Amino acid sequence: MHALKLTQIGNSVGVILPKEILARLKLEKGDSLYLTDSPDGLRLTRQDPVFEEQMKQAREVMKARRAVLHELAK
């Protein structure tokens, strides 16, 4: 567990992530993080939850319409 300290950044407040956390998350300056609610609190992740849901739905359509997509690919 890492304790993160809030710091003043211009007119806002931000969190400084240690280098080892950035390396573990494979993040660099300018990358985006997403904060979402989870059953045990808040979750910080690299994946966009909206995009993940869209991809889940797309996979379901592709599975259901596999034969049609196969014909279209010819």
Backbone as a chain_set.jsonl record, in Angstrom:
{"seq": "MHALKLTQIGNSVGVILPKEILARLKLEKGDSLYLTDSPDGLRLTRQDPVFEEQMKQAREVMKARRAVLHELAK", "coords": {"N": [[0.843, -1.17, 0.0], [0.456, 2.23, -0.762], [0.798, 5.457, 0.521], [-0.665, 8.358, -0.59], [-0.088, 11.773, -1.199], [-1.948, 14.76, -1.189], [-1.537, 17.604, -3.216], [-1.017, 21.077, -4.02], [-1.69, 22.193, -7.248], [-1.398, 24.567, -9.34], [-4.494, 26.134, -9.585], [-5.791, 23.948, -8.697], [-6.086, 20.758, -6.978], [-3.967, 18.003, -6.693], [-2.734, 14.599, -7.055], [0.343, 13.125, -6.502], [1.871, 10.546, -8.151], [4.015, 7.913, -7.268], [7.109, 6.925, -8.903], [7.411, 4.12, -9.133], [4.797, 3.203, -9.07], [3.751, 4.379, -11.372], [5.293, 2.987, -13.243], [4.391, 0.337, -12.808], [1.741, 0.584, -13.633], [2.175, 1.196, -16.213], [2.219, 3.86, -17.149], [2.571, 7.177, -18.43], [3.504, 10.654, -18.498], [0.743, 12.651, -19.327], [-0.968, 10.56, -19.988], [-4.225, 9.016, -19.482], [-6.28, 8.365, -16.622], [-8.906, 6.524, -15.043], [-11.443, 6.976, -12.726], [-13.569, 5.048, -10.913], [-16.604, 3.898, -9.314], [-16.668, 1.177, -7.052], [-17.676, -1.921, -5.477], [-16.177, -2.061, -3.108], [-15.244, 0.496, -2.639], [-13.471, 3.13, -4.237], [-12.092, 2.885, -7.536], [-9.146, 3.041, -9.358], [-8.106, 3.084, -12.619], [-6.555, 2.158, -15.773], [-8.124, 1.51, -17.904], [-10.859, 2.574, -19.867], [-14.01, 2.568, -18.619], [-16.434, 2.881, -20.032], [-15.725, 2.372, -22.697], [-14.91, -0.287, -22.383], [-17.379, -1.525, -21.811], [-18.695, -1.065, -24.235], [-17.104, -2.612, -25.935], [-17.624, -5.143, -24.894], [-20.309, -5.468, -25.59], [-20.01, -5.363, -28.375], [-18.518, -7.701, -28.833], [-20.434, -9.622, -28.144], [-22.346, -9.23, -30.176], [-20.771, -9.86, -32.415], [-20.289, -12.55, -31.897], [-22.877, -13.612, -31.982], [-23.574, -13.055, -34.607], [-21.738, -14.329, -36.237], [-21.61, -15.934, -38.617], [-22.705, -14.247, -40.57], [-20.868, -12.116, -40.507], [-18.639, -13.499, -41.348], [-19.337, -14.112, -44.011], [-19.484, -11.516, -45.049], [-16.821, -10.821, -44.933], [-15.66, -12.021, -47.079]], "CA": [[0.0, 0.0, 0.0], [1.17, 3.496, -0.832], [0.063, 6.643, 0.957], [-0.497, 9.426, -1.562], [-0.311, 13.073, -0.6], [-2.564, 15.77, -2.046], [-0.686, 18.779, -3.353], [-1.563, 22.17, -4.819], [-1.181, 22.27, -8.622], [-2.115, 25.727, -9.869], [-5.722, 26.371, -8.821], [-6.391, 22.647, -8.41], [-5.378, 19.863, -6.058], [-3.65, 16.775, -7.399], [-2.013, 13.525, -6.371], [1.595, 12.75, -7.154], [2.058, 9.095, -8.134], [5.428, 7.533, -7.266], [7.612, 6.332, -10.149], [7.176, 2.672, -9.194], [3.385, 3.004, -9.398], [3.628, 4.694, -12.803], [5.889, 1.875, -13.99], [3.485, -0.818, -12.704], [0.547, 0.856, -14.436], [2.655, 1.516, -17.565], [1.711, 5.199, -17.427], [3.515, 8.269, -18.659], [2.912, 11.988, -18.439], [-0.258, 12.884, -20.36], [-1.913, 9.442, -20.072], [-5.468, 9.192, -18.736], [-6.723, 7.389, -15.64], [-10.344, 6.583, -14.832], [-11.858, 6.709, -11.357], [-14.922, 4.501, -10.938], [-17.102, 3.311, -8.069], [-16.666, -0.278, -6.976], [-18.334, -2.34, -4.238], [-15.332, -1.846, -1.932], [-14.736, 1.873, -2.618], [-13.177, 3.694, -5.548], [-11.113, 2.118, -8.305], [-8.366, 3.82, -10.306], [-7.703, 2.134, -13.652], [-6.16, 2.691, -17.076], [-9.154, 1.183, -18.887], [-12.07, 3.392, -19.889], [-15.121, 1.63, -18.389], [-17.443, 3.023, -21.092], [-15.196, 1.644, -23.848], [-14.953, -1.712, -22.051], [-18.768, -1.975, -21.968], [-18.975, -1.083, -25.674], [-16.419, -3.773, -26.507], [-18.353, -6.33, -24.444], [-21.493, -5.568, -26.439], [-19.557, -5.681, -29.727], [-18.158, -9.123, -28.859], [-21.675, -10.392, -28.136], [-22.918, -9.128, -31.527], [-19.912, -10.625, -33.325], [-20.499, -13.973, -31.629], [-24.217, -13.969, -32.454], [-23.653, -12.865, -36.064], [-20.476, -14.816, -36.778], [-21.763, -16.406, -39.994], [-22.923, -13.058, -41.41], [-19.595, -11.407, -40.596], [-17.743, -14.331, -42.163], [-19.729, -13.901, -45.4], [-19.107, -10.157, -45.421], [-15.369, -10.727, -45.028], [-15.188, -12.624, -48.343]], "C": [[0.892, 1.238, 0.0], [0.263, 4.604, -0.324], [0.367, 7.755, -0.043], [-0.873, 10.745, -0.915], [-0.932, 14.015, -1.618], [-1.674, 17.007, -2.051], [-1.355, 19.815, -4.244], [-0.883, 22.175, -6.187], [-1.964, 23.381, -9.302], [-3.304, 26.027, -8.981], [-6.421, 25.077, -8.426], [-5.588, 21.911, -7.349], [-5.155, 18.56, -6.802], [-2.927, 15.782, -6.515], [-0.764, 13.224, -7.178], [1.757, 11.238, -7.013], [3.556, 8.783, -8.155], [5.823, 6.834, -8.573], [7.308, 4.847, -10.246], [5.716, 2.355, -9.509], [3.15, 3.3, -10.875], [4.185, 3.562, -13.66], [4.97, 0.654, -13.965], [2.247, -0.654, -13.567], [0.884, 1.144, -15.903], [2.076, 2.854, -18.025], [2.843, 6.179, -17.624], [2.759, 9.587, -18.557], [1.951, 12.165, -19.619], [-1.254, 11.751, -20.544], [-3.14, 9.723, -19.214], [-5.68, 8.045, -17.762], [-8.215, 7.584, -15.431], [-10.644, 6.171, -13.4], [-13.313, 6.266, -11.388], [-15.296, 3.99, -9.551], [-17.007, 1.8, -8.165], [-17.295, -0.668, -5.642], [-17.509, -2.059, -2.973], [-14.709, -0.444, -1.885], [-14.571, 2.428, -4.017], [-12.076, 2.887, -6.215], [-10.46, 3.042, -9.313], [-7.797, 2.855, -11.338], [-7.304, 2.849, -14.937], [-7.267, 2.51, -18.106], [-10.359, 2.095, -18.725], [-13.263, 2.455, -19.727], [-16.217, 1.718, -19.451], [-16.996, 2.241, -22.328], [-15.243, 0.138, -23.599], [-16.366, -2.275, -22.227], [-19.141, -2.048, -23.449], [-18.327, -2.294, -26.335], [-17.107, -5.075, -26.103], [-19.577, -6.551, -25.32], [-21.109, -5.936, -27.871], [-19.189, -7.156, -29.846], [-19.399, -10.008, -28.888], [-22.327, -10.387, -29.52], [-22.101, -9.967, -32.501], [-20.096, -12.126, -33.128], [-21.843, -14.424, -32.192], [-24.316, -13.919, -33.975], [-22.383, -13.321, -36.78], [-20.576, -15.209, -38.25], [-21.928, -15.224, -40.956], [-21.605, -12.31, -41.596], [-18.584, -12.178, -41.441], [-18.063, -14.141, -43.65], [-19.317, -12.501, -45.877], [-17.6, -10.001, -45.616], [-14.821, -11.293, -46.337], [-15.013, -11.591, -49.415]], "O": [[1.928, 1.288, 0.663], [-0.908, 4.677, -0.698], [1.531, 8.053, -0.308], [-1.854, 10.83, -0.176], [-0.502, 14.066, -2.77], [-1.129, 17.401, -1.02], [-2.159, 19.477, -5.113], [0.344, 22.162, -6.278], [-3.073, 23.156, -9.786], [-3.158, 26.16, -7.766], [-7.524, 25.108, -7.879], [-4.55, 22.386, -6.887], [-6.062, 18.064, -7.471], [-2.557, 16.084, -5.381], [-0.821, 13.086, -8.4], [1.778, 10.709, -5.902], [4.288, 9.335, -8.977], [4.989, 6.236, -9.253], [6.98, 4.355, -11.326], [5.429, 1.342, -10.148], [2.435, 2.563, -11.554], [3.605, 3.219, -14.69], [4.789, 0.001, -14.992], [1.758, -1.615, -14.16], [-0.011, 1.313, -16.73], [1.526, 2.973, -19.119], [3.928, 6.031, -17.06], [1.529, 9.616, -18.535], [2.297, 11.869, -20.763], [-2.286, 11.944, -21.187], [-3.098, 10.57, -18.322], [-5.31, 6.903, -18.034], [-8.733, 8.685, -15.619], [-10.16, 5.146, -12.922], [-14.187, 7.01, -11.832], [-14.432, 3.69, -8.727], [-17.235, 1.215, -9.224], [-17.433, 0.18, -4.76], [-18.069, -1.845, -1.898], [-13.739, -0.23, -1.158], [-15.424, 2.224, -4.882], [-11.236, 2.283, -5.548], [-11.15, 3.752, -10.045], [-7.087, 1.913, -10.984], [-7.673, 4.002, -15.158], [-7.346, 3.267, -19.074], [-10.82, 2.358, -17.614], [-13.511, 1.626, -20.602], [-16.868, 0.714, -19.738], [-17.795, 1.529, -22.935], [-15.577, -0.63, -24.501], [-16.53, -3.384, -22.737], [-19.822, -2.982, -23.873], [-18.932, -2.932, -27.197], [-17.164, -6.013, -26.898], [-19.855, -7.673, -25.742], [-21.797, -6.728, -28.513], [-19.51, -7.796, -30.848], [-19.419, -11.028, -29.577], [-22.806, -11.422, -29.984], [-22.66, -10.7, -33.317], [-20.063, -12.887, -34.095], [-21.941, -15.487, -32.806], [-25.082, -14.682, -34.564], [-22.005, -12.759, -37.808], [-19.707, -14.849, -39.044], [-21.343, -15.219, -42.039], [-21.263, -11.915, -42.711], [-17.778, -11.585, -42.157], [-17.147, -14.022, -44.463], [-18.849, -12.345, -47.005], [-17.157, -9.142, -46.378], [-13.656, -11.073, -46.671], [-14.624, -11.924, -50.535]]}, "num_chains": 1, "name": "protein.A"}
